[in-house]
Amino acid sequence: MSKFSLFIKFIVQEGERDAMVDILLEAAESMKNLDECEIYLINISESELNSVYVYEVWSNENAHQASLTHEATQELIKRAKPFITGMERIRTLETKGGKGILSNF
């Protein structure tokens, strides 16, 4: 069985990258209680001062969709929206395994 993975780029207002990172780190913290979320990484690039990248690995796509309906997630989305000027789903991936992935395929 494969896992569902996403690589997303958030484009934020000038000077708001750190605020967005903080919100996404809160999201990552809340994901610790969801067994279906195996990886939730927040990344920045020093050459893109208004961008934040998120890499996620889920047990399946339905688990990811369900996470978006949680009250805590909805609150974080509400807080992040004022900073976001764009979003790009760079890639949807099918994870086959590797370090950091539970081996219950």
N, C-alpha and C positions, 0 to 999 in steps of 0.2 A: 504494500500500500504506500502511496506517495503522500507527501505533505503539501499544503498550499502555502505559497510564499509570495510576498509582495515587496517591491522596492519602489518607494514613493519619494518624490521631491516636493517639499513645500517651499514656496517662494513667499517671503514675508516683507513687510514694510521695512524701509531703511531704518536701521538701528534697533530693530525688534527681534533679531535672531536669538539673542540670549533669553528673552522672555519666552519665545516659542520653544527653545530647547528645554527650559524649565518646565513648561506645561507637558511636553512630550516625555520628560523624565518622570513626571508624576504619573502619566499614563503607563509607562513601563513598570513603575512600582505597583500600580493597581493590577497589572497583568500577572504579577507573581502568584496571585490567588487563582488564576485560570490555568488548569493543567493543559488545556487545549492550545495555549499559547506557549510555544517552546522557545522562541527567540523574538525579542523586541528591542532592536538596537537603534539608538539615535546617533547620527553622524553629521559632522560639518566639514566643509572644505574651506580652507583659508583663502582660496581664490574666489569663492562665491559668498560674499558677506551677507547676502540676503536669502540664503538657501539653507534648508535643513533636510537631511535625508533620513528616512526610516526604513529599516529592513525588518520584516516580520516573517516568522514561520509558524504556521498553525497546523493542527492535526488534520483539518479539512476546511474547505471554503465556508461551509455552514457555520462552523465555530467562529470564524472571523466575522461573518455577518451578524451573528448573535451578539458578539461582543460590542458591536456598535449600538445596540439597544440598551445596554446597561446604564443605569442612572449616573454612575460615576463617569462613564465615557461620555455621555451626553453633556454633562457639566463641563468636562474638559474641552469638548468641541466648542461649546458656547463661549468659553473663555478664549480659545485660540482664534476663532473666526475674525475678530477685529484686526489681527496681525497678518492674516493670510491674504496675499494678493493673487496667488495662483497655486495650482497643484498639478503635478504631472505624475501619472502612474507610469513609471519608467518601464517596469516589466512585471508581469505575473509569471511566477516560476513554479515548477514542479520539483520540489526537493526530494532527492533520492537517499540522502543520508550524509554522514560525516560528523566531525567533532562538534559537539553541542546539540546534536539531534538525538532524541530518545530513539533507541533501536527497536521499538515495537512496531515496525512496519508490517 
